[in-house]
Amino acid sequence: MTFSLRSSNFLLTLAFCLLPCLASGQSTSKPFPPTVRSLADAFDRGDRLSNMPELRQTRDLPGVIRQILSAGNPWPSIPRREAVFGLEVLAVALASDDAGVQGELPKIADYYAAAARRPAAPPVPSPDTFECGWHWAAIAAFEGAYRPVPALAEVDRALERCRAEPRFLLARAVLTDQRWPVLSVIRDGRAFDILPLNAMRAREVLAQYQVSMSHAETIAEARVRAAWYLYRSARLAEALPFLDNAGLPSADAELRCIAAIVRGRILRGLGRLDEATQAYRAALDAWPTSQSARVALMTMAVAHGDRGEGESLAESVQTMPENAIDPWWWFWQGDAHLFWPIVTSLRDLAK
Amino acid sequence: MTRQPVVLANAIALAAVAIVHGAAGADADRQDQPTFRARTDLVSVDVSVRNRGRPVTGLEAKDFEIADNGVPQTVLDVSYEKVPIDVTVALDISQSVTGSLLDQLRRSVRELESDLRADDRLKLMTFNIRIRRVMDFTSDRSASDAALSQATASGGTALLDALAVALVTPVPGDRRHLVMLFSDGIDSSSVSDPGSIVEVAARSTATIGFVLLALPPPITPAITAARDLHTRLAAETGGTIVSVSPGRNLSETFRRTLEEFRSSYVLHFVPSGVPRSGVHTLDVRVKRSGVDVRARKSYGWR
């Protein structure tokens, strides 16, 4: 899968955006530090920077990043290529545990956000699809790294530029949820708090999801995510109505699978085991390669004493095709799974 | 010997051997040459008995007390180190398991293989977000290298889902099943919630041996909760949990986990005075003072 359907409008626009400023061309021969030159050449070849030894094996990643930022644009004739290059630098930085690298994150985001805006010099232009796409990718990278605080700053910046973008509003809700996590365990019909709920923060998270529910593009996903939040807060009875009226687009198999899994979790927590099994079957119908739906059905079969069915499902999980994917894997990371597809689209635009 | 680690529902299919009632006084010779007659209602329980960490040997059926749903049962027979073992090794290969740690895991599995006996078998699973069986149960002692050669670390950690799959996967009724799970983190992407995995563990026939890399500070509430759950799951199946500091010898921990599992007794009884359905609680004791007894806390009737 490349994109979820619910994100496709934005991406389609991105794919057809023909920006005159993005002329074709290779990197220039301006003398750059060898490391930066090597990375720029790798980028031109289509290699991922995260695989490059200059970034992967260095013992001084903060130093390399500072070198990149101070070197300037390796593609003066194609200004926005630098912005896409910067998204990959951001991804590398986010994957690092180095405290020094974390300190560079705001600088990386600031520098390349400016590069995504063209012309960079005043007067500041209106945002175009490329720029909004760049912000979307940056937010997705932060979501995937579970770095909600810098990500929320990026959302603010994105919404300043791309004011009507519903996905950024939903990203704000997802990141607020990430920032103040709650986790309860339902056991024997009782809730045990692991990360206790703070009522004021809970209201804030739900308010953010409510904002996204007022936009047609994000209403269904916002309802599913709100239900999942309420489930994790052990507010099961409140969670279910969000799914009952989610208005899931029939063509969005990814979201229907996730919604069915969330419904199954809630129903199981409520002790409605047969209905939970039905929900998990619906998840598998929506997304036949969902490992999570199979595992959930397997545990339900075991709970019902049907070991034969459980064993059959266990076997199917272990022998799934290598390329089988499951939308549940990335649900908690917002749009992180869209990072590379967006980067690929932006790369095409910035040739 | 015919054996299904908990309830012998399919023992008739394994009719090559049979169990004899009234073996409560089994002596050492009996342990060497167990004779059984197939029963569909036989329950088998792994019991570790240790004194200051060392296995206590030479125990007989009369030395054990076992209660099923609180009702005392008669131990029919006891065996020690006689039942062949199926080991499922489930390895976390999520993003954080890189470089030398991955090499260490490969080495640990190789050394574990060398500790297996001729009739023991090894299965390998890997998991990050994806759960894969990279090698099915085999007695081939050189298969793990090839199976793990392609393993690369990436992605999140579906630890609970992988454990559930490993526990539900059946082994033949005449073998014991150890699920040895290695992880360097906590779950991030499972669909299984703690309640459902505990239920699976309670109904499974396997024993869990966790080998967990010690996590650096700060120890968050989520980490504490995860470790509590791991401890509960190990206890539920009569298993073990070992926390290994980074850099310590993983191979040694793998081998010790297997050895502890091997050096335990297998008790057999036919439940009486209890319903033949649902999940039953088990309480196993040894009529000796000063010994540590570890056994699963429940079993699921088929």
Interface residues (C-beta under 8 A of the other chain):
Chain A: P181 L183 V185 I186 R187 D188 I194 L195 I261 R265 R268 G269 Q291 S292 A293 V295 A296 M298 T299 M300 V302 A303 G305 R307 G310 E311 L313 A314 E315 V317 Q318 T319 M320 A324 D326 W328 W329 W332
Chain B: M125 I129 R130 I131 R132 R133 G155 G156 A158 D161 A164 V165 V168 T169 P170 S188 S189 S190 V191 S192 D193 P194 G195 S196 I197 V198 E199 V200 R203 S204 P221 A222 A225 S277 G278 G300 W301 R302
